[in-house]
Amino acid sequence: MLGSQLFAIYKSEYERTIDTLGVAMTFRHSQGGATLNVMGGSRIAGDKDDGIIQSYGIGALIFTLKARDFPTTPPIKFDQITIGTETHVIDHVSPVHINNSTFGYRCFVRGK
């Protein structure tokens, strides 16, 4: 278990990395239709992601989001992420934990 000071540093750096390298996106909840403008990481599953490609197909997308952007309702399957003119439907959400505390979410979108 990380100490509270080290945990705070790690969480802060995680969020700062997303803010610095992420892209602006619109997140839409499938239940209720609420929309949020968030910053998130976005990447295509690559050569080193064999398990992800086998599960979600070639061209699968991985979005990394900050938990603080979702204070009441976390992302779930069938929620949508829009970047520019492209809309993606989430197939699976995996929370990012440290010390039993959720501070982020990885959202997976199916490829081909």
Phi and psi restraints in degrees (value plus and minus 20) as a CYANA .aco file:
   2 LEU   PHI     -99.9   -59.9
   2 LEU   PSI     125.7   165.7
   3 GLY   PHI     -87.2   -47.2
   3 GLY   PSI     141.3   181.3
   4 SER   PHI     -81.9   -41.9
   4 SER   PSI     -54.9   -14.9
   5 GLN   PHI     -89.7   -49.7
   5 GLN   PSI     -65.1   -25.1
   6 LEU   PHI     -85.8   -45.8
   6 LEU   PSI     -58.5   -18.5
   7 PHE   PHI     -80.2   -40.2
   7 PHE   PSI     -65.5   -25.5
   8 ALA   PHI     -81.6   -41.6
   8 ALA   PSI     -58.9   -18.9
   9 ILE   PHI     -85.9   -45.9
   9 ILE   PSI     -66.0   -26.0
  10 TYR   PHI     -81.7   -41.7
  10 TYR   PSI     -65.2   -25.2
  11 LYS   PHI     -83.4   -43.4
  11 LYS   PSI     -63.0   -23.0
  12 SER   PHI     -82.0   -42.0
  12 SER   PSI     -63.4   -23.4
  13 GLU   PHI     -87.8   -47.8
  13 GLU   PSI     -56.7   -16.7
  14 TYR   PHI     -79.5   -39.5
  14 TYR   PSI     -69.3   -29.3
  15 GLU   PHI     -88.1   -48.1
  15 GLU   PSI     -57.9   -17.9
  16 ARG   PHI     -85.2   -45.2
  16 ARG   PSI     -58.9   -18.9
  17 THR   PHI     -82.7   -42.7
  17 THR   PSI     -63.8   -23.8
  18 ILE   PHI     -83.9   -43.9
  18 ILE   PSI     -62.8   -22.8
  19 ASP   PHI     -83.3   -43.3
  19 ASP   PSI     -56.2   -16.2
  20 THR   PHI     -99.4   -59.4
  20 THR   PSI     -65.4   -25.4
  21 LEU   PHI    -121.4   -81.4
  21 LEU   PSI     -30.0    10.0
  22 GLY   PHI     -96.5   -56.5
  22 GLY   PSI     157.9   197.9
  23 VAL   PHI    -142.7  -102.7
  23 VAL   PSI     132.1   172.1
  24 ALA   PHI     -92.3   -52.3
  24 ALA   PSI     115.3   155.3
  25 MET   PHI    -165.9  -125.9
  25 MET   PSI     138.1   178.1
  26 THR   PHI    -126.4   -86.4
  26 THR   PSI     106.9   146.9
  27 PHE   PHI    -127.4   -87.4
  27 PHE   PSI     110.6   150.6
  28 ARG   PHI    -144.2  -104.2
  28 ARG   PSI     101.2   141.2
  29 HIS   PHI     -91.9   -51.9
  29 HIS   PSI     117.1   157.1
  30 SER   PHI     -93.1   -53.1
  30 SER   PSI     -49.1    -9.1
  31 GLN   PHI    -122.0   -82.0
  31 GLN   PSI      90.4   130.4
  32 GLY   PHI      79.7   119.7
  32 GLY   PSI     -45.5    -5.5
  33 GLY   PHI      55.4    95.4
  33 GLY   PSI      -8.2    31.8
  34 ALA   PHI     -83.5   -43.5
  34 ALA   PSI     120.2   160.2
  35 THR   PHI    -136.1   -96.1
  35 THR   PSI     126.0   166.0
  36 LEU   PHI    -153.3  -113.3
  36 LEU   PSI     121.0   161.0
  37 ASN   PHI    -115.8   -75.8
  37 ASN   PSI      98.2   138.2
  38 VAL   PHI    -152.1  -112.1
  38 VAL   PSI     145.2   185.2
  39 MET   PHI    -124.3   -84.3
  39 MET   PSI     117.7   157.7
  40 GLY   PHI    -172.6  -132.6
  40 GLY   PSI     136.1   176.1
  41 GLY   PHI     -99.5   -59.5
  41 GLY   PSI     126.6   166.6
  42 SER   PHI    -162.0  -122.0
  42 SER   PSI     109.1   149.1
  43 ARG   PHI    -173.1  -133.1
  43 ARG   PSI     139.4   179.4
  44 ILE   PHI    -114.3   -74.3
  44 ILE   PSI     117.6   157.6
  45 ALA   PHI     -79.6   -39.6
  45 ALA   PSI     111.3   151.3
  46 GLY   PHI    -130.5   -90.5
  46 GLY   PSI    -184.7  -144.7
  47 ASP   PHI     -78.5   -38.5
  47 ASP   PSI     -53.1   -13.1
  48 LYS   PHI    -105.8   -65.8
  48 LYS   PSI     -18.3    21.7
  49 ASP   PHI    -126.3   -86.3
  49 ASP   PSI      28.3    68.3
  50 ASP   PHI     -74.0   -34.0
  50 ASP   PSI     -65.5   -25.5
  51 GLY   PHI     -83.2   -43.2
  51 GLY   PSI     -59.2   -19.2
  52 ILE   PHI     -88.0   -48.0
  52 ILE   PSI     -63.2   -23.2
  53 ILE   PHI     -84.4   -44.4
  53 ILE   PSI     -60.1   -20.1
  54 GLN   PHI     -86.1   -46.1
  54 GLN   PSI     -53.3   -13.3
  55 SER   PHI    -102.7   -62.7
  55 SER   PSI     -58.8   -18.8
  56 TYR   PHI    -137.9   -97.9
  56 TYR   PSI     -23.7    16.3
  57 GLY   PHI      72.8   112.8
  57 GLY   PSI     146.8   186.8
  58 ILE   PHI     -86.9   -46.9
  58 ILE   PSI     115.9   155.9
  59 GLY   PHI      64.6   104.6
  59 GLY   PSI      -7.4    32.6
  60 ALA   PHI     -82.4   -42.4
  60 ALA   PSI     125.4   165.4
  61 LEU   PHI    -128.8   -88.8
  61 LEU   PSI     126.6   166.6
  62 ILE   PHI    -144.4  -104.4
  62 ILE   PSI     101.3   141.3
  63 PHE   PHI    -129.3   -89.3
  63 PHE   PSI     114.2   154.2
  64 THR   PHI    -132.5   -92.5
  64 THR   PSI     101.6   141.6
  65 LEU   PHI    -143.0  -103.0
  65 LEU   PSI     133.8   173.8
  66 LYS   PHI    -106.0   -66.0
  66 LYS   PSI     116.8   156.8
  67 ALA   PHI     -85.2   -45.2
  67 ALA   PSI     -51.4   -11.4
  68 ARG   PHI     -85.4   -45.4
  68 ARG   PSI     -37.4     2.6
  69 ASP   PHI     -96.5   -56.5
  69 ASP   PSI     -29.8    10.2
  70 PHE   PHI    -149.1  -109.1
  70 PHE   PSI      48.1    88.1
  71 PRO   PHI     -88.6   -48.6
  71 PRO   PSI     -47.4    -7.4
  72 THR   PHI    -134.0   -94.0
  72 THR   PSI     -59.6   -19.6
  73 THR   PHI    -147.1  -107.1
  73 THR   PSI      90.0   130.0
  74 PRO   PHI     -91.9   -51.9
  74 PRO   PSI     142.8   182.8
  75 PRO   PHI     -81.3   -41.3
  75 PRO   PSI     127.0   167.0
  76 ILE   PHI    -158.6  -118.6
  76 ILE   PSI     151.2   191.2
  77 LYS   PHI     -76.3   -36.3
  77 LYS   PSI     120.8   160.8
  78 PHE   PHI      60.6   100.6
  78 PHE   PSI     -21.9    18.1
  79 ASP   PHI     -86.7   -46.7
  79 ASP   PSI     141.6   181.6
  80 GLN   PHI    -141.1  -101.1
  80 GLN   PSI     124.7   164.7
  81 ILE   PHI    -142.2  -102.2
  81 ILE   PSI     108.4   148.4
  82 THR   PHI    -137.2   -97.2
  82 THR   PSI     106.8   146.8
  83 ILE   PHI    -143.0  -103.0
  83 ILE   PSI      94.3   134.3
  84 GLY   PHI      43.2    83.2
  84 GLY   PSI    -138.7   -98.7
  85 THR   PHI    -122.1   -82.1
  85 THR   PSI     -21.7    18.3
  86 GLU   PHI    -116.0   -76.0
  86 GLU   PSI     109.1   149.1
  87 THR   PHI    -133.5   -93.5
  87 THR   PSI     112.4   152.4
  88 HIS   PHI    -141.3  -101.3
  88 HIS   PSI     119.2   159.2
  89 VAL   PHI    -122.1   -82.1
  89 VAL   PSI     106.1   146.1
  90 ILE   PHI     -91.5   -51.5
  90 ILE   PSI     113.6   153.6
  91 ASP   PHI    -119.9   -79.9
  91 ASP   PSI     -53.9   -13.9
  92 HIS   PHI    -171.2  -131.2
  92 HIS   PSI     124.4   164.4
  93 VAL   PHI    -142.9  -102.9
  93 VAL   PSI     110.9   150.9
  94 SER   PHI    -141.0  -101.0
  94 SER   PSI      98.1   138.1
  95 PRO   PHI     -90.3   -50.3
  95 PRO   PSI     129.2   169.2
  96 VAL   PHI    -122.1   -82.1
  96 VAL   PSI      99.0   139.0
  97 HIS   PHI    -137.6   -97.6
  97 HIS   PSI     128.1   168.1
  98 ILE   PHI    -165.9  -125.9
  98 ILE   PSI     115.3   155.3
  99 ASN   PHI      34.0    74.0
  99 ASN   PSI      19.1    59.1
 100 ASN   PHI      41.2    81.2
 100 ASN   PSI       3.6    43.6
 101 SER   PHI    -140.1  -100.1
 101 SER   PSI     109.3   149.3
 102 THR   PHI    -105.4   -65.4
 102 THR   PSI     103.6   143.6
 103 PHE   PHI    -146.0  -106.0
 103 PHE   PSI     -13.3    26.7
 104 GLY   PHI    -188.1  -148.1
 104 GLY   PSI     152.5   192.5
 105 TYR   PHI    -157.9  -117.9
 105 TYR   PSI     119.9   159.9
 106 ARG   PHI    -126.9   -86.9
 106 ARG   PSI     103.3   143.3
 107 CYS   PHI    -131.0   -91.0
 107 CYS   PSI     109.7   149.7
 108 PHE   PHI    -129.1   -89.1
 108 PHE   PSI     116.7   156.7
 109 VAL   PHI    -141.5  -101.5
 109 VAL   PSI     113.4   153.4
 110 ARG   PHI     -84.6   -44.6
 110 ARG   PSI     124.0   164.0
 111 GLY   PHI    -118.5   -78.5
 111 GLY   PSI    -161.5  -121.5
